[in-house]
Amino acid sequence: MSLPPQYSGHRIAGSPGARHTLELYLDYVCPFSAKLWNQVFNHVLPWLAQEHPDLVQ
């Protein structure tokens, strides 16, 4: 028997008034989700913060 999912949102970067929102739905035990998270956290978010700080949250 599996438990129903519990969703919670976290804002980790960007300004609240940004025009676009980047949402990720990841599984904590999935190796592919871990790989995606590492790429986004280490490469995409720093690039967005540097190039487009007020465009994406």
PDB file of N, CA, C and O in Angstrom:
ATOM      1  N   MET A   1       0.848  -1.163   0.000  1.00  0.00           N
ATOM      2  CA  MET A   1       0.000   0.000   0.000  1.00  0.00           C
ATOM      3  C   MET A   1       0.903   1.239   0.000  1.00  0.00           C
ATOM      4  O   MET A   1       1.879   1.306   0.748  1.00  0.00           O
ATOM      5  N   SER A   2       0.574   2.190  -0.826  1.00  0.00           N
ATOM      6  CA  SER A   2       1.361   3.421  -0.872  1.00  0.00           C
ATOM      7  C   SER A   2       0.581   4.566  -0.234  1.00  0.00           C
ATOM      8  O   SER A   2      -0.649   4.553  -0.181  1.00  0.00           O
ATOM      9  N   LEU A   3       1.305   5.522   0.231  1.00  0.00           N
ATOM     10  CA  LEU A   3       0.693   6.695   0.843  1.00  0.00           C
ATOM     11  C   LEU A   3       0.380   7.726  -0.233  1.00  0.00           C
ATOM     12  O   LEU A   3       1.092   7.809  -1.234  1.00  0.00           O
ATOM     13  N   PRO A   4      -0.673   8.510  -0.041  1.00  0.00           N
ATOM     14  CA  PRO A   4      -0.968   9.557  -1.014  1.00  0.00           C
ATOM     15  C   PRO A   4       0.127  10.624  -0.970  1.00  0.00           C
ATOM     16  O   PRO A   4       0.703  10.876   0.088  1.00  0.00           O
ATOM     17  N   PRO A   5       0.416  11.246  -2.106  1.00  0.00           N
ATOM     18  CA  PRO A   5       1.475  12.256  -2.124  1.00  0.00           C
ATOM     19  C   PRO A   5       1.079  13.503  -1.345  1.00  0.00           C
ATOM     20  O   PRO A   5      -0.093  13.873  -1.287  1.00  0.00           O
ATOM     21  N   GLN A   6       2.060  14.127  -0.762  1.00  0.00           N
ATOM     22  CA  GLN A   6       1.864  15.397  -0.076  1.00  0.00           C
ATOM     23  C   GLN A   6       2.699  16.432  -0.813  1.00  0.00           C
ATOM     24  O   GLN A   6       3.923  16.324  -0.877  1.00  0.00           O
ATOM     25  N   TYR A   7       2.040  17.417  -1.360  1.00  0.00           N
ATOM     26  CA  TYR A   7       2.729  18.426  -2.150  1.00  0.00           C
ATOM     27  C   TYR A   7       2.964  19.670  -1.306  1.00  0.00           C
ATOM     28  O   TYR A   7       2.103  20.093  -0.535  1.00  0.00           O
ATOM     29  N   SER A   8       4.114  20.228  -1.467  1.00  0.00           N
ATOM     30  CA  SER A   8       4.399  21.500  -0.813  1.00  0.00           C
ATOM     31  C   SER A   8       5.290  22.309  -1.738  1.00  0.00           C
ATOM     32  O   SER A   8       6.179  21.767  -2.395  1.00  0.00           O
ATOM     33  N   GLY A   9       5.049  23.587  -1.783  1.00  0.00           N
ATOM     34  CA  GLY A   9       5.837  24.446  -2.654  1.00  0.00           C
ATOM     35  C   GLY A   9       6.881  25.219  -1.876  1.00  0.00           C
ATOM     36  O   GLY A   9       6.665  25.608  -0.728  1.00  0.00           O
ATOM     37  N   HIS A  10       7.996  25.432  -2.509  1.00  0.00           N
ATOM     38  CA  HIS A  10       9.082  26.193  -1.912  1.00  0.00           C
ATOM     39  C   HIS A  10       9.612  27.171  -2.940  1.00  0.00           C
ATOM     40  O   HIS A  10       9.905  26.783  -4.071  1.00  0.00           O
ATOM     41  N   ARG A  11       9.735  28.404  -2.572  1.00  0.00           N
ATOM     42  CA  ARG A  11      10.363  29.389  -3.449  1.00  0.00           C
ATOM     43  C   ARG A  11      11.824  29.458  -3.057  1.00  0.00           C
ATOM     44  O   ARG A  11      12.154  29.796  -1.920  1.00  0.00           O
ATOM     45  N   ILE A  12      12.701  29.136  -4.001  1.00  0.00           N
ATOM     46  CA  ILE A  12      14.122  29.124  -3.676  1.00  0.00           C
ATOM     47  C   ILE A  12      14.901  30.218  -4.384  1.00  0.00           C
ATOM     48  O   ILE A  12      16.040  30.498  -4.008  1.00  0.00           O
ATOM     49  N   ALA A  13      14.323  30.840  -5.393  1.00  0.00           N
ATOM     50  CA  ALA A  13      15.068  31.863  -6.122  1.00  0.00           C
ATOM     51  C   ALA A  13      14.098  32.786  -6.835  1.00  0.00           C
ATOM     52  O   ALA A  13      12.949  32.429  -7.091  1.00  0.00           O
ATOM     53  N   GLY A  14      14.576  33.966  -7.146  1.00  0.00           N
ATOM     54  CA  GLY A  14      13.802  34.889  -7.959  1.00  0.00           C
ATOM     55  C   GLY A  14      12.981  35.858  -7.146  1.00  0.00           C
ATOM     56  O   GLY A  14      12.839  35.732  -5.930  1.00  0.00           O
ATOM     57  N   SER A  15      12.448  36.828  -7.856  1.00  0.00           N
ATOM     58  CA  SER A  15      11.642  37.854  -7.205  1.00  0.00           C
ATOM     59  C   SER A  15      10.162  37.480  -7.268  1.00  0.00           C
ATOM     60  O   SER A  15       9.734  36.856  -8.239  1.00  0.00           O
ATOM     61  N   PRO A  16       9.378  37.839  -6.268  1.00  0.00           N
ATOM     62  CA  PRO A  16       7.954  37.493  -6.262  1.00  0.00           C
ATOM     63  C   PRO A  16       7.163  38.120  -7.402  1.00  0.00           C
ATOM     64  O   PRO A  16       6.121  37.589  -7.786  1.00  0.00           O
ATOM     65  N   GLY A  17       7.632  39.234  -7.951  1.00  0.00           N
ATOM     66  CA  GLY A  17       6.908  39.904  -9.022  1.00  0.00           C
ATOM     67  C   GLY A  17       7.343  39.488 -10.416  1.00  0.00           C
ATOM     68  O   GLY A  17       7.016  40.168 -11.388  1.00  0.00           O
ATOM     69  N   ALA A  18       8.068  38.395 -10.535  1.00  0.00           N
ATOM     70  CA  ALA A  18       8.577  37.954 -11.832  1.00  0.00           C
ATOM     71  C   ALA A  18       7.440  37.521 -12.752  1.00  0.00           C
ATOM     72  O   ALA A  18       6.394  37.065 -12.291  1.00  0.00           O
ATOM     73  N   ARG A  19       7.659  37.669 -14.064  1.00  0.00           N
ATOM     74  CA  ARG A  19       6.628  37.322 -15.042  1.00  0.00           C
ATOM     75  C   ARG A  19       6.478  35.817 -15.226  1.00  0.00           C
ATOM     76  O   ARG A  19       5.396  35.345 -15.577  1.00  0.00           O
ATOM     77  N   HIS A  20       7.540  35.061 -14.997  1.00  0.00           N
ATOM     78  CA  HIS A  20       7.511  33.618 -15.242  1.00  0.00           C
ATOM     79  C   HIS A  20       7.845  32.862 -13.963  1.00  0.00           C
ATOM     80  O   HIS A  20       8.572  33.359 -13.102  1.00  0.00           O
ATOM     81  N   THR A  21       7.305  31.657 -13.854  1.00  0.00           N
ATOM     82  CA  THR A  21       7.575  30.793 -12.715  1.00  0.00           C
ATOM     83  C   THR A  21       8.085  29.457 -13.221  1.00  0.00           C
ATOM     84  O   THR A  21       7.474  28.847 -14.098  1.00  0.00           O
ATOM     85  N   LEU A  22       9.189  29.007 -12.677  1.00  0.00           N
ATOM     86  CA  LEU A  22       9.751  27.708 -13.012  1.00  0.00           C
ATOM     87  C   LEU A  22       9.343  26.737 -11.914  1.00  0.00           C
ATOM     88  O   LEU A  22       9.732  26.900 -10.758  1.00  0.00           O
ATOM     89  N   GLU A  23       8.559  25.728 -12.276  1.00  0.00           N
ATOM     90  CA  GLU A  23       8.104  24.737 -11.304  1.00  0.00           C
ATOM     91  C   GLU A  23       8.682  23.383 -11.668  1.00  0.00           C
ATOM     92  O   GLU A  23       8.679  22.986 -12.833  1.00  0.00           O
ATOM     93  N   LEU A  24       9.178  22.678 -10.665  1.00  0.00           N
ATOM     94  CA  LEU A  24       9.718  21.338 -10.854  1.00  0.00           C
ATOM     95  C   LEU A  24       8.944  20.373  -9.968  1.00  0.00           C
ATOM     96  O   LEU A  24       8.685  20.659  -8.798  1.00  0.00           O
ATOM     97  N   TYR A  25       8.584  19.253 -10.523  1.00  0.00           N
ATOM     98  CA  TYR A  25       7.932  18.185  -9.767  1.00  0.00           C
ATOM     99  C   TYR A  25       8.890  17.009  -9.761  1.00  0.00           C
ATOM    100  O   TYR A  25       9.081  16.351 -10.784  1.00  0.00           O
ATOM    101  N   LEU A  26       9.492  16.746  -8.608  1.00  0.00           N
ATOM    102  CA  LEU A  26      10.537  15.739  -8.504  1.00  0.00           C
ATOM    103  C   LEU A  26      10.170  14.693  -7.460  1.00  0.00           C
ATOM    104  O   LEU A  26       9.396  14.950  -6.538  1.00  0.00           O
ATOM    105  N   ASP A  27      10.740  13.522  -7.629  1.00  0.00           N
ATOM    106  CA  ASP A  27      10.564  12.421  -6.694  1.00  0.00           C
ATOM    107  C   ASP A  27      11.852  12.282  -5.892  1.00  0.00           C
ATOM    108  O   ASP A  27      12.935  12.219  -6.475  1.00  0.00           O
ATOM    109  N   TYR A  28      11.755  12.233  -4.581  1.00  0.00           N
ATOM    110  CA  TYR A  28      12.935  12.192  -3.724  1.00  0.00           C
ATOM    111  C   TYR A  28      13.757  10.916  -3.882  1.00  0.00           C
ATOM    112  O   TYR A  28      14.953  10.929  -3.593  1.00  0.00           O
ATOM    113  N   VAL A  29      13.165   9.834  -4.323  1.00  0.00           N
ATOM    114  CA  VAL A  29      13.895   8.574  -4.438  1.00  0.00           C
ATOM    115  C   VAL A  29      14.257   8.218  -5.880  1.00  0.00           C
ATOM    116  O   VAL A  29      14.870   7.177  -6.118  1.00  0.00           O
ATOM    117  N   CYS A  30      13.896   9.043  -6.822  1.00  0.00           N
ATOM    118  CA  CYS A  30      14.154   8.767  -8.234  1.00  0.00           C
ATOM    119  C   CYS A  30      15.542   9.284  -8.628  1.00  0.00           C
ATOM    120  O   CYS A  30      15.835  10.461  -8.418  1.00  0.00           O
ATOM    121  N   PRO A  31      16.395   8.435  -9.189  1.00  0.00           N
ATOM    122  CA  PRO A  31      17.726   8.899  -9.594  1.00  0.00           C
ATOM    123  C   PRO A  31      17.677   9.921 -10.726  1.00  0.00           C
ATOM    124  O   PRO A  31      18.552  10.783 -10.812  1.00  0.00           O
ATOM    125  N   PHE A  32      16.683   9.843 -11.583  1.00  0.00           N
ATOM    126  CA  PHE A  32      16.560  10.812 -12.670  1.00  0.00           C
ATOM    127  C   PHE A  32      16.144  12.183 -12.135  1.00  0.00           C
ATOM    128  O   PHE A  32      16.599  13.212 -12.636  1.00  0.00           O
ATOM    129  N   SER A  33      15.282  12.196 -11.121  1.00  0.00           N
ATOM    130  CA  SER A  33      14.916  13.460 -10.480  1.00  0.00           C
ATOM    131  C   SER A  33      16.126  14.083  -9.787  1.00  0.00           C
ATOM    132  O   SER A  33      16.298  15.302  -9.810  1.00  0.00           O
ATOM    133  N   ALA A  34      16.958  13.254  -9.176  1.00  0.00           N
ATOM    134  CA  ALA A  34      18.170  13.763  -8.531  1.00  0.00           C
ATOM    135  C   ALA A  34      19.110  14.378  -9.558  1.00  0.00           C
ATOM    136  O   ALA A  34      19.698  15.432  -9.314  1.00  0.00           O
ATOM    137  N   LYS A  35      19.250  13.733 -10.690  1.00  0.00           N
ATOM    138  CA  LYS A  35      20.109  14.258 -11.754  1.00  0.00           C
ATOM    139  C   LYS A  35      19.557  15.580 -12.285  1.00  0.00           C
ATOM    140  O   LYS A  35      20.312  16.528 -12.501  1.00  0.00           O
ATOM    141  N   LEU A  36      18.249  15.641 -12.494  1.00  0.00           N
ATOM    142  CA  LEU A  36      17.624  16.874 -12.961  1.00  0.00           C
ATOM    143  C   LEU A  36      17.812  17.990 -11.942  1.00  0.00           C
ATOM    144  O   LEU A  36      18.166  19.109 -12.311  1.00  0.00           O
ATOM    145  N   TRP A  37      17.581  17.698 -10.658  1.00  0.00           N
ATOM    146  CA  TRP A  37      17.737  18.710  -9.620  1.00  0.00           C
ATOM    147  C   TRP A  37      19.162  19.250  -9.587  1.00  0.00           C
ATOM    148  O   TRP A  37      19.362  20.459  -9.471  1.00  0.00           O
ATOM    149  N   ASN A  38      20.154  18.366  -9.687  1.00  0.00           N
ATOM    150  CA  ASN A  38      21.544  18.815  -9.674  1.00  0.00           C
ATOM    151  C   ASN A  38      21.848  19.741 -10.846  1.00  0.00           C
ATOM    152  O   ASN A  38      22.546  20.740 -10.674  1.00  0.00           O
ATOM    153  N   GLN A  39      21.342  19.429 -12.022  1.00  0.00           N
ATOM    154  CA  GLN A  39      21.564  20.281 -13.190  1.00  0.00           C
ATOM    155  C   GLN A  39      20.885  21.641 -13.016  1.00  0.00           C
ATOM    156  O   GLN A  39      21.484  22.682 -13.287  1.00  0.00           O
ATOM    157  N   VAL A  40      19.651  21.620 -12.567  1.00  0.00           N
ATOM    158  CA  VAL A  40      18.912  22.875 -12.397  1.00  0.00           C
ATOM    159  C   VAL A  40      19.558  23.729 -11.311  1.00  0.00           C
ATOM    160  O   VAL A  40      19.764  24.927 -11.508  1.00  0.00           O
ATOM    161  N   PHE A  41      19.878  23.133 -10.177  1.00  0.00           N
ATOM    162  CA  PHE A  41      20.414  23.888  -9.048  1.00  0.00           C
ATOM    163  C   PHE A  41      21.816  24.416  -9.317  1.00  0.00           C
ATOM    164  O   PHE A  41      22.147  25.528  -8.904  1.00  0.00           O
ATOM    165  N   ASN A  42      22.645  23.635 -10.005  1.00  0.00           N
ATOM    166  CA  ASN A  42      24.040  24.025 -10.223  1.00  0.00           C
ATOM    167  C   ASN A  42      24.278  24.827 -11.493  1.00  0.00           C
ATOM    168  O   ASN A  42      25.274  25.545 -11.582  1.00  0.00           O
ATOM    169  N   HIS A  43      23.389  24.725 -12.481  1.00  0.00           N
ATOM    170  CA  HIS A  43      23.642  25.385 -13.756  1.00  0.00           C
ATOM    171  C   HIS A  43      22.540  26.368 -14.154  1.00  0.00           C
ATOM    172  O   HIS A  43      22.828  27.514 -14.499  1.00  0.00           O
ATOM    173  N   VAL A  44      21.302  25.934 -14.109  1.00  0.00           N
ATOM    174  CA  VAL A  44      20.206  26.766 -14.619  1.00  0.00           C
ATOM    175  C   VAL A  44      19.899  27.930 -13.680  1.00  0.00           C
ATOM    176  O   VAL A  44      19.825  29.073 -14.130  1.00  0.00           O
ATOM    177  N   LEU A  45      19.722  27.669 -12.402  1.00  0.00           N
ATOM    178  CA  LEU A  45      19.378  28.745 -11.464  1.00  0.00           C
ATOM    179  C   LEU A  45      20.463  29.817 -11.364  1.00  0.00           C
ATOM    180  O   LEU A  45      20.128  31.002 -11.354  1.00  0.00           O
ATOM    181  N   PRO A  46      21.756  29.457 -11.289  1.00  0.00           N
ATOM    182  CA  PRO A  46      22.771  30.514 -11.286  1.00  0.00           C
ATOM    183  C   PRO A  46      22.768  31.345 -12.571  1.00  0.00           C
ATOM    184  O   PRO A  46      22.947  32.562 -12.526  1.00  0.00           O
ATOM    185  N   TRP A  47      22.564  30.691 -13.710  1.00  0.00           N
ATOM    186  CA  TRP A  47      22.511  31.417 -14.976  1.00  0.00           C
ATOM    187  C   TRP A  47      21.318  32.371 -15.005  1.00  0.00           C
ATOM    188  O   TRP A  47      21.450  33.524 -15.414  1.00  0.00           O
ATOM    189  N   LEU A  48      20.152  31.886 -14.570  1.00  0.00           N
ATOM    190  CA  LEU A  48      18.969  32.749 -14.536  1.00  0.00           C
ATOM    191  C   LEU A  48      19.163  33.923 -13.581  1.00  0.00           C
ATOM    192  O   LEU A  48      18.765  35.046 -13.891  1.00  0.00           O
ATOM    193  N   ALA A  49      19.765  33.674 -12.432  1.00  0.00           N
ATOM    194  CA  ALA A  49      19.987  34.744 -11.457  1.00  0.00           C
ATOM    195  C   ALA A  49      20.941  35.799 -12.005  1.00  0.00           C
ATOM    196  O   ALA A  49      20.819  36.979 -11.676  1.00  0.00           O
ATOM    197  N   GLN A  50      21.881  35.384 -12.831  1.00  0.00           N
ATOM    198  CA  GLN A  50      22.847  36.326 -13.385  1.00  0.00           C
ATOM    199  C   GLN A  50      22.301  37.056 -14.609  1.00  0.00           C
ATOM    200  O   GLN A  50      22.458  38.271 -14.725  1.00  0.00           O
ATOM    201  N   GLU A  51      21.669  36.333 -15.511  1.00  0.00           N
ATOM    202  CA  GLU A  51      21.237  36.908 -16.784  1.00  0.00           C
ATOM    203  C   GLU A  51      19.849  37.562 -16.725  1.00  0.00           C
ATOM    204  O   GLU A  51      19.618  38.585 -17.369  1.00  0.00           O
ATOM    205  N   HIS A  52      18.937  36.976 -15.959  1.00  0.00           N
ATOM    206  CA  HIS A  52      17.545  37.447 -15.914  1.00  0.00           C
ATOM    207  C   HIS A  52      17.039  37.453 -14.470  1.00  0.00           C
ATOM    208  O   HIS A  52      16.141  36.679 -14.139  1.00  0.00           O
ATOM    209  N   PRO A  53      17.585  38.298 -13.613  1.00  0.00           N
ATOM    210  CA  PRO A  53      17.233  38.220 -12.192  1.00  0.00           C
ATOM    211  C   PRO A  53      15.778  38.540 -11.866  1.00  0.00           C
ATOM    212  O   PRO A  53      15.247  38.022 -10.883  1.00  0.00           O
ATOM    213  N   ASP A  54      15.119  39.377 -12.661  1.00  0.00           N
ATOM    214  CA  ASP A  54      13.746  39.770 -12.338  1.00  0.00           C
ATOM    215  C   ASP A  54      12.713  39.143 -13.260  1.00  0.00           C
ATOM    216  O   ASP A  54      11.543  39.522 -13.224  1.00  0.00           O
ATOM    217  N   LEU A  55      13.128  38.194 -14.082  1.00  0.00           N
ATOM    218  CA  LEU A  55      12.227  37.629 -15.077  1.00  0.00           C
ATOM    219  C   LEU A  55      11.603  36.307 -14.630  1.00  0.00           C
ATOM    220  O   LEU A  55      10.471  36.001 -15.007  1.00  0.00           O
ATOM    221  N   VAL A  56      12.324  35.525 -13.835  1.00  0.00           N
ATOM    222  CA  VAL A  56      11.863  34.183 -13.455  1.00  0.00           C
ATOM    223  C   VAL A  56      11.958  34.027 -11.951  1.00  0.00           C
ATOM    224  O   VAL A  56      12.929  34.449 -11.323  1.00  0.00           O
ATOM    225  N   GLN A  57      10.923  33.408 -11.381  1.00  0.00           N
ATOM    226  CA  GLN A  57      10.979  33.050  -9.961  1.00  0.00           C
ATOM    227  C   GLN A  57      10.938  31.557  -9.827  1.00  0.00           C
ATOM    228  O   GLN A  57      10.974  31.035  -8.712  1.00  0.00           O
TER     229      GLN A  57
END
